[in-house]
Amino acid sequence: MTEVDTYCGRCGEAYADRDHLDCDTALALEPPRYCTRCRRRMVVQIVPTGWSARCSEHGELSGGNAPG
């Protein structure tokens, strides 16, 4: 979690609402589904070499060796 992260990337709930240890553990292996800045559902593409996730407001994230 960084300074601008307000929402959980896995469940979309506010970080302040509850403990997100399970979500943080799962996000080590899977892409985020929600934008951590605005809570929008992201468009996620998983490829054999990694993943990319795009928020319509905040742009694209990627993990593994996926382009982006």
N, C-alpha and C positions, 0 to 999 in steps of 0.2 A: 504494500500500500504506500502510495506517495502522498505528498501534501494536497494534491488536487483530487485524489480518490475520495469520493463521497459515498459511492454505492459499490456493492459487491459485484464483481464481474461474472459470478456464477449464478447467484439467485436474484440479483437486482435490488435487494433490500439495502437500506442505509447501514453503513458500518456501525453507527452509533446504536442501532436498535438491538443488536444481539452479537454474540460471539460467532465469528465466521471462520473458526479454525478448520472445520471440515471443508468448507468452500475453498479456503486457501490451499489445503492439501490437494484437493481435486484439481485446482487450477494449475498445479505443477505438471499435470498429465494431460489436461484438456484445454481447449481454447476458451476464452471468456465469451459469454453469450450476451452480456449487457455492458454498455459503456459505463465505466466507473465515474465519469464526470457528469453525465446527464441522465443515466438510467434507460436510455433508449435501447431497444433490442437491436443487436448488430447482425449484419449479414456475415455468416461464417462459412468459409470454404476450407475443407480439409483435404489435403493431398498427401501422397505417400511420404513426401519429404518435410511436411510441416503443416502449418495452417495460416490463414489470414482472416482477420475480422475487421469489418468496416462499419463505423458509425456515420450516419448521414450528416451529423454536425461536427464531429471531431476528427474524422479521417480514419486511417487504417493502421492496424497493429499486425504484427506477424510473429510467428514462432517457428522454431526448427530451421530448416533451410528453404522455407517457402518464399517466393518472391514477394516483395513489398516492403 
